[in-house]
């Protein structure tokens, strides 16, 4: 409603309106200069995840078909692969100690006594030396600072101190029939990962064939943490493995990222013969003692038959025998992402061979083991059969043998995130 000839606004209201209009037209930046010495505030990007690796290096420290000391090119290959994967922490399982007989002179007489040496941990220390001064190793020790074993086996943990990672005292806890080593890692806030991350690994991953001595169980001096990253490995694969099923149920592991690739190279023919016909090979009396030819054939000829090597990369087969698991009983604190298997055969091929088999060099570990594979190939006997085939086929055959020389178990790499 409009009032004719109504009175205008009072002087007080008119002054408020004019003040409001003046304030709206005022520029806050007018007459303000930026200090040339002031530092611009940069927006920080997302934090990187912690990269964790699990590797069952078969018979590290000696065993049925491995010497106590690995060749230098093997140690160099382990270090090269860990560096190429940008792993921050590494769980190593499958370490053993050498148990054997040693002649000892006693008052003019020679007697034989059983001795043992920490050969697996010694090899792990060689790996630390190859990785560089920034890397450290942690393993379970008793109150006398001596290594602890379960069935002659142990585990150890590697970590990069240059990235601010630290590790406390490694403890032991029992979960069912499995003794687990617990490494409490302290992770800096530069990672998208829990500040305290416990790494768990079984002390024993299979009975060592080098000794039948019964050893007492170690002392369980720790408790299972509510949240942890567990590395598990089996000698014959995870499928149908009762120890694996028991660990998952008793440790309340509720998450395991699926893997499409295998982590255990398929057994060659002669190893399968030895596994299936152990008594036949160890005791020639198991065969008709009157048939010498049959004995000789069963004991040597068949077992040493040359292996038929795959001539294509996609024919290199294996089965799943290793897994990284997450224990989250006390609330979710971590999750795994980008879990994958590092292909030792592919990493041993040069760029040309990768191209010939239809693979492009896109993975960080591609071609990093070429020099070590060549050093290994130089130790192989030169035969006519070894020179047959194309260059890439020969490389694949060498790479399969070299991978088995390193370990028939392949490493798993995963990104660890904070939830």
PENORCOR-V778050 format. One record per backbone hydrogen bond with DSSP energy under -0.5 kcal/mol. CO is the residue of the C=O (numbers start at 0). NH is the residue of the N-H. E is the energy in kcal/mol with one decimal. If there is no record, write none. Layout:
BEGIN
co->{CO & CO}
nh->{NH & NH}
e->{E & E}
END
This chain:
BEGIN
co->{1 & 2 & 9 & 10 & 11 & 12 & 13 & 14 & 15 & 16 & 17 & 18 & 19 & 20 & 22 & 25 & 28 & 34 & 39 & 47 & 49 & 49 & 50 & 50 & 51 & 52 & 53 & 54 & 54 & 55 & 56 & 58 & 58 & 59 & 65 & 67 & 70 & 70 & 71 & 72 & 73 & 74 & 75 & 76 & 77 & 78 & 79 & 80 & 81 & 81 & 82 & 87 & 88 & 89 & 89 & 90 & 90 & 91 & 92 & 93 & 94 & 95 & 97 & 99 & 101 & 103 & 103 & 105 & 108 & 108 & 110 & 112 & 114 & 116 & 116 & 117 & 118 & 119 & 120 & 121 & 122 & 123 & 124 & 125 & 126 & 127 & 131 & 133 & 135 & 137 & 139 & 141 & 145 & 149 & 150 & 151 & 152 & 153 & 154 & 155 & 156 & 157 & 158 & 158 & 159 & 159 & 160 & 165 & 169 & 170 & 171 & 172 & 174 & 177 & 177 & 178 & 179 & 180 & 180 & 181 & 181 & 182 & 182 & 183 & 184 & 184 & 185 & 187 & 189 & 190 & 191 & 194 & 194 & 195 & 196 & 197 & 198 & 199 & 200 & 207 & 218 & 225 & 225 & 226 & 227 & 227 & 228 & 229 & 229 & 230 & 231 & 237 & 239 & 240 & 241 & 242 & 243 & 244 & 245 & 246 & 247 & 251 & 251 & 254 & 262 & 263 & 267 & 268 & 269 & 270 & 271 & 272 & 274 & 276 & 277 & 278 & 281 & 282 & 283 & 287 & 289 & 290 & 291 & 292 & 293 & 294 & 295 & 295 & 296 & 299 & 301 & 306 & 311 & 312 & 314 & 316 & 318 & 318 & 318 & 319 & 319 & 320 & 322 & 322 & 324 & 325 & 325 & 325 & 326 & 327 & 332 & 334 & 336 & 339 & 340 & 341 & 342 & 343 & 344 & 345 & 345 & 346 & 349 & 350 & 351 & 352 & 353 & 354 & 359 & 362 & 364 & 366 & 368 & 369 & 370 & 371 & 372 & 373 & 375 & 376 & 380 & 382 & 383 & 384 & 389 & 390 & 391 & 392 & 393 & 394 & 395 & 396 & 397 & 398 & 399 & 400 & 401 & 402 & 407 & 410 & 411 & 412 & 413 & 414 & 414 & 415 & 416}
nh->{3 & 5 & 13 & 14 & 15 & 16 & 17 & 18 & 19 & 20 & 21 & 22 & 23 & 24 & 25 & 27 & 31 & 37 & 41 & 191 & 51 & 415 & 87 & 88 & 413 & 90 & 411 & 56 & 92 & 57 & 59 & 60 & 61 & 95 & 62 & 69 & 73 & 74 & 75 & 76 & 77 & 78 & 79 & 80 & 81 & 82 & 83 & 84 & 85 & 86 & 85 & 159 & 52 & 91 & 157 & 54 & 92 & 155 & 56 & 59 & 153 & 119 & 116 & 114 & 112 & 105 & 110 & 108 & 105 & 110 & 103 & 101 & 99 & 97 & 118 & 121 & 122 & 123 & 124 & 125 & 126 & 127 & 128 & 129 & 130 & 131 & 134 & 160 & 158 & 156 & 147 & 144 & 141 & 152 & 207 & 96 & 149 & 94 & 139 & 91 & 137 & 89 & 135 & 160 & 162 & 164 & 163 & 185 & 140 & 181 & 221 & 179 & 177 & 174 & 179 & 202 & 172 & 182 & 200 & 170 & 183 & 184 & 198 & 167 & 186 & 196 & 165 & 190 & 47 & 192 & 417 & 186 & 196 & 197 & 184 & 228 & 182 & 230 & 180 & 210 & 220 & 328 & 329 & 197 & 229 & 326 & 199 & 231 & 324 & 201 & 322 & 240 & 241 & 244 & 245 & 246 & 247 & 248 & 249 & 250 & 252 & 253 & 327 & 325 & 409 & 318 & 271 & 272 & 273 & 274 & 275 & 276 & 277 & 280 & 281 & 282 & 283 & 285 & 286 & 290 & 291 & 294 & 295 & 296 & 297 & 298 & 299 & 300 & 301 & 303 & 304 & 308 & 314 & 315 & 316 & 265 & 262 & 263 & 320 & 237 & 238 & 233 & 231 & 324 & 229 & 253 & 254 & 327 & 227 & 330 & 418 & 416 & 414 & 412 & 342 & 343 & 346 & 347 & 347 & 348 & 366 & 368 & 353 & 354 & 355 & 356 & 358 & 357 & 361 & 365 & 367 & 369 & 372 & 373 & 374 & 375 & 376 & 377 & 378 & 379 & 382 & 386 & 386 & 387 & 393 & 394 & 395 & 396 & 397 & 398 & 399 & 400 & 401 & 402 & 403 & 404 & 405 & 406 & 264 & 341 & 53 & 339 & 51 & 336 & 416 & 49 & 334}
e->{-0.6 & -1.3 & -2.1 & -1.7 & -1.7 & -2.1 & -2.0 & -1.9 & -2.1 & -2.2 & -1.9 & -2.0 & -1.8 & -1.2 & -1.0 & -0.5 & -1.9 & -1.3 & -0.7 & -3.1 & -0.6 & -3.4 & -2.8 & -1.8 & -2.3 & -3.3 & -2.6 & -1.0 & -1.9 & -1.0 & -1.3 & -0.7 & -2.2 & -2.3 & -2.4 & -0.5 & -1.0 & -1.6 & -2.5 & -1.6 & -2.5 & -2.2 & -2.4 & -2.3 & -2.1 & -2.4 & -2.3 & -1.8 & -0.5 & -1.5 & -1.1 & -1.8 & -2.1 & -0.6 & -2.6 & -2.7 & -0.5 & -2.2 & -1.2 & -1.0 & -2.4 & -2.1 & -1.8 & -3.0 & -2.2 & -0.5 & -2.9 & -1.6 & -4.0 & -0.6 & -3.7 & -2.5 & -2.5 & -1.7 & -2.2 & -1.7 & -1.9 & -1.9 & -2.1 & -1.6 & -1.8 & -2.0 & -2.1 & -1.8 & -1.9 & -1.7 & -1.5 & -2.8 & -1.8 & -2.6 & -2.2 & -2.0 & -2.6 & -1.2 & -0.5 & -1.2 & -2.5 & -1.3 & -0.6 & -2.7 & -2.3 & -2.7 & -2.2 & -0.8 & -1.1 & -1.2 & -2.0 & -3.1 & -0.5 & -3.0 & -2.5 & -3.4 & -1.8 & -3.2 & -0.6 & -2.7 & -2.1 & -0.5 & -1.5 & -2.0 & -0.6 & -1.0 & -2.5 & -2.4 & -0.6 & -2.5 & -1.9 & -1.5 & -0.6 & -1.6 & -0.8 & -3.0 & -0.5 & -0.5 & -2.4 & -2.7 & -2.8 & -2.6 & -3.1 & -0.8 & -1.0 & -1.8 & -0.9 & -0.5 & -0.5 & -2.7 & -2.9 & -0.5 & -3.4 & -0.8 & -2.4 & -2.1 & -0.6 & -2.0 & -2.7 & -2.4 & -2.2 & -1.8 & -2.9 & -2.3 & -1.9 & -0.6 & -0.7 & -1.8 & -3.4 & -1.8 & -1.9 & -2.2 & -2.0 & -2.1 & -2.6 & -2.5 & -0.6 & -2.2 & -2.0 & -2.4 & -0.5 & -1.8 & -1.5 & -1.8 & -1.1 & -2.0 & -2.6 & -2.4 & -2.5 & -2.3 & -2.2 & -1.2 & -2.0 & -1.9 & -1.6 & -0.9 & -1.4 & -1.3 & -0.9 & -2.4 & -1.6 & -1.9 & -0.5 & -2.6 & -0.5 & -2.4 & -2.7 & -0.5 & -2.9 & -1.0 & -0.7 & -0.6 & -1.8 & -0.8 & -1.4 & -2.8 & -3.0 & -2.7 & -0.6 & -0.8 & -2.0 & -0.7 & -1.0 & -1.4 & -0.7 & -2.4 & -2.3 & -2.1 & -2.1 & -1.6 & -3.3 & -1.2 & -1.5 & -1.6 & -1.6 & -1.1 & -2.4 & -2.3 & -1.9 & -2.0 & -2.6 & -1.7 & -1.7 & -1.2 & -0.7 & -0.6 & -0.9 & -1.1 & -2.3 & -2.1 & -2.4 & -2.2 & -2.5 & -3.1 & -2.4 & -1.9 & -2.8 & -2.8 & -2.0 & -1.7 & -2.1 & -3.1 & -3.0 & -2.4 & -2.4 & -2.4 & -2.7 & -2.0 & -0.6 & -2.1 & -1.9}
END
